[in-house]
Amino acid sequence: MSCRGHIVSTSNKRTVGHLNRKKDARMMNNTKETQAKLMKGLLDLIILQFLNDQPMHGYQIITRIRKTFGVYFGPSTIYPLLGTLEKKRFVKSEWDMSTERPRKVYRLTTEGQNLLCFTEDSLNFICRKIGTPGTLKNGMEETAHHAILRPLMRKLEEPRPMM
């Protein structure tokens, strides 16, 4: 036994507590990596969801993603994605010249709202097929995307301070 009460491994003189901490750190890294992959795969949906709440400029979107999810996607990721969404007519941009620094403000279009609804329905369908239970915003129990994407959806549903 060590002075802290841990069982000492005779083969390498490390404590079992040390090995458990190492295992926990690896699991945490795997979890964060998985969440980051999910976020990257759903980044367009996240942006559409943010724009569904209110029009925003690119830097606001970057900041909101970082504050909401703790993941940083920089301008080299966000602006090309916004450009693609605009070319596909899911978002529309206008220059806001009312401030001292002109900003390109993005708004969700009707096509963007339709895509957002379709994507949410598709996630619900996938989750029902794999048998993942969850709860929707209105409190009704249903097999939904919440179970798989619970942390992501919680963040999207939380009230957010204005920037």
C-alpha positions as CSV (number, residue, x, y, z in Angstrom):
1,M,0.0,0.0,0.0
2,S,1.1,3.5,-0.7
3,C,1.0,6.3,1.9
4,R,-2.4,7.4,0.3
5,G,-3.9,3.9,0.7
6,H,-3.6,3.0,-2.9
7,I,-2.7,-0.6,-3.9
8,V,0.8,-0.5,-5.5
9,S,1.4,-2.5,-8.6
10,T,4.5,-4.6,-8.0
11,S,5.3,-4.8,-11.7
12,N,5.8,-1.1,-12.3
13,K,5.6,0.6,-8.9
14,R,2.6,2.7,-10.1
15,T,-0.5,3.0,-8.0
16,V,-3.8,1.6,-9.1
17,G,-5.2,5.1,-8.5
18,H,-2.7,6.5,-11.0
19,L,-3.8,3.9,-13.6
20,N,-7.4,4.7,-13.1
21,R,-6.8,8.4,-13.5
22,K,-5.0,7.7,-16.8
23,K,-7.9,5.5,-18.0
24,D,-10.4,8.2,-17.0
25,A,-8.4,10.8,-19.0
26,R,-8.4,8.6,-22.1
27,M,-12.1,8.1,-21.8
28,M,-12.6,11.8,-21.4
29,N,-10.5,12.5,-24.5
30,N,-12.5,9.9,-26.5
31,T,-15.8,11.5,-25.3
32,K,-14.6,15.0,-26.3
33,E,-13.3,13.7,-29.7
34,T,-16.7,12.0,-30.4
35,Q,-18.6,15.1,-29.5
36,A,-16.3,17.2,-31.7
37,K,-16.9,14.8,-34.6
38,L,-20.7,15.0,-34.1
39,M,-20.5,18.8,-33.9
40,K,-18.5,19.0,-37.1
41,G,-20.9,16.7,-38.9
42,L,-23.9,18.7,-37.7
43,L,-22.3,22.2,-37.9
44,D,-24.6,23.3,-40.7
45,L,-27.6,22.3,-38.6
46,I,-26.2,24.1,-35.6
47,I,-25.7,27.3,-37.6
48,L,-29.2,27.0,-39.1
49,Q,-30.6,26.5,-35.6
50,F,-28.8,29.6,-34.3
51,L,-30.0,31.7,-37.3
52,N,-33.5,30.4,-36.7
53,D,-33.4,32.2,-33.3
54,Q,-32.0,35.5,-34.7
55,P,-30.0,36.9,-37.5
56,M,-26.2,36.9,-36.8
57,H,-22.9,37.9,-38.3
58,G,-20.1,35.3,-38.7
59,Y,-18.1,36.3,-35.6
60,Q,-21.3,36.0,-33.5
61,I,-21.8,32.5,-34.8
62,I,-18.2,31.5,-34.0
63,T,-18.4,33.0,-30.5
64,R,-21.8,31.4,-29.8
65,I,-20.6,27.9,-30.9
66,R,-17.5,28.3,-28.6
67,K,-19.6,29.5,-25.7
68,T,-22.3,26.9,-26.2
69,F,-20.3,23.8,-26.9
70,G,-16.8,24.6,-25.8
71,V,-15.4,23.8,-29.3
72,Y,-13.7,26.4,-31.5
73,F,-14.4,26.4,-35.2
74,G,-12.6,29.3,-36.7
75,P,-13.3,31.6,-39.6
76,S,-11.8,29.2,-42.1
77,T,-14.5,26.7,-41.2
78,I,-17.5,28.9,-40.6
79,Y,-17.3,31.5,-43.4
80,P,-17.0,28.9,-46.2
81,L,-19.9,27.0,-44.7
82,L,-22.0,30.2,-44.5
83,G,-21.1,30.8,-48.2
84,T,-22.2,27.3,-49.1
85,L,-25.5,27.7,-47.2
86,E,-26.0,31.0,-49.0
87,K,-25.4,29.5,-52.4
88,K,-27.9,26.8,-51.6
89,R,-30.3,29.6,-50.6
90,F,-30.7,28.3,-47.0
91,V,-29.4,31.6,-45.6
92,K,-29.4,35.1,-47.0
93,S,-26.9,37.8,-46.1
94,E,-27.1,41.6,-46.0
95,W,-24.5,44.1,-45.1
96,D,-25.3,46.0,-41.9
97,M,-23.7,49.5,-42.3
98,S,-25.4,51.0,-39.2
99,T,-22.4,50.3,-37.0
100,E,-18.9,51.7,-37.3
101,R,-17.7,48.4,-38.6
102,P,-19.8,47.0,-41.5
103,R,-20.9,43.4,-40.8
104,K,-22.4,40.8,-43.1
105,V,-25.5,39.6,-41.2
106,Y,-27.0,36.2,-42.1
107,R,-30.7,35.3,-41.9
108,L,-32.4,32.0,-42.2
109,T,-34.6,31.7,-45.4
110,T,-37.8,29.7,-45.8
111,E,-35.7,27.0,-47.5
112,G,-33.3,27.0,-44.6
113,Q,-36.3,26.5,-42.2
114,N,-37.5,23.6,-44.3
115,L,-34.0,22.1,-44.3
116,L,-33.8,22.5,-40.5
117,C,-37.2,20.7,-40.0
118,F,-36.3,18.0,-42.4
119,T,-32.9,17.4,-40.7
120,E,-34.5,17.2,-37.3
121,D,-37.1,14.8,-38.6
122,S,-34.4,12.7,-40.2
123,L,-32.5,12.6,-36.9
124,N,-35.7,11.5,-35.1
125,F,-36.2,8.8,-37.7
126,I,-32.7,7.4,-37.4
127,C,-32.9,7.4,-33.6
128,R,-36.2,5.6,-33.7
129,K,-34.7,3.0,-36.0
130,I,-31.8,2.3,-33.6
131,G,-34.2,2.3,-30.7
132,T,-32.8,5.2,-28.8
133,P,-35.3,6.7,-26.3
134,G,-35.5,10.4,-25.7
135,T,-37.7,13.3,-24.8
136,L,-38.7,16.2,-27.0
137,K,-38.9,19.8,-26.0
138,N,-42.7,19.7,-25.4
139,G,-42.2,16.9,-22.8
140,M,-43.7,14.1,-24.9
141,E,-41.8,10.9,-24.7
142,E,-40.6,9.7,-28.0
143,T,-37.7,7.8,-29.5
144,A,-35.7,10.9,-30.6
145,H,-32.3,12.3,-31.3
146,H,-32.0,13.6,-27.7
147,A,-30.5,10.4,-26.4
148,I,-27.6,10.4,-28.8
149,L,-27.2,14.1,-29.1
150,R,-28.4,15.0,-25.6
151,P,-25.5,17.4,-24.7
152,L,-25.8,19.1,-28.1
153,M,-29.6,19.5,-27.9
154,R,-29.4,20.7,-24.3
155,K,-27.1,23.5,-25.4
156,L,-29.3,24.4,-28.3
157,E,-32.4,24.6,-26.0
158,E,-30.7,26.7,-23.2
159,P,-31.5,30.4,-23.1
160,R,-28.6,32.3,-24.5
161,P,-27.5,35.8,-23.5
162,M,-27.5,38.4,-26.3
163,M,-24.0,39.2,-27.7
